[in-house]
Amino acid sequence: MSTLPWWETEFEDLRVESREASGRRIAVVTLDLPQRRNSMSTPMTASWVRLMGLLSTDEALAAVVVTGAAPAFSGGGDLSWIVKDPDAPVSELRDRMLRFYRSWLSIRDLEVPTIAAVNGAAIGAGFAVALACDLRYAAADARIGVPFTSLGLHPGMATTWSLPDVAGHAVARDLLLTGRVVTGAEAAQLGLVSRALPVDEVLPEAVAAAERIAAAAPVATRLTLQALRDGGHATFEDALQWEALAQAVTLATEDLHEGIAAAAAKRQPTFQGR
């Protein structure tokens, strides 16, 4: 097994680049199968799983940005195998889909913020990957949708959970039941993405957001991320209890004193993650 760091490792149907920001690393991951609109091939899926495992062990990692090789973000899952094996039993299909879901949704296991730079079409499982990220920026003219039912499929990749979580139940019902495809501009209006931008500004904006995250205190950022994921706290009291403990943890860090000193001196803080 290779012992190379993730930024020196070769991946099939996937490219990865390391960028430095505030003494930490940002991973820029590109789904790289443009001739098939970056559909999630078997080699790409295996590469993704390998990469997520490597990223999870990098203590200097600050954020991850995911984009697609132009002109698409991802056209979704590669369903050619369904045509080749039309008589597969339900139990086998279920197991296969679960493996596929868990492979791609493993990005949610990372303890750093993740950002989708939706530079083009993001359809079905392709958009589900963007929904699995913590932040999303999209090209204003990108085509975005989850038209599973128009193919005769029930929605997958946890979209019946992630779409309501990101944009609310009304938007989820609209997109999942009608299968309509929206532009990046409408996606911003619906709350599916944070901003819609000209296509050549999408990746720079996502990287800029990652750089702002890298400049913040790592311990505080990771605790905040845990507070916000999976729909946030169940109750107001849960939020109070979590924040009382998590804020106490950050009050005991060296980074807190550095942040206060930097603010008093009107300079940028240099956080160490301790």
Beta strands, then each sheet from edge to edge (+ up, - down):
strand 1: 14-21
strand 2: 24-31
strand 3: 61-68
strand 4: 114-118
strand 5: 122-123
strand 6: 135-139
strand 7: 143-145
strand 8: 182-183
strand 9: 195-197
sheet 1: 1+ 2- 3- 4- 6- 9-
sheet 2: 5+ 7+ 8-
end
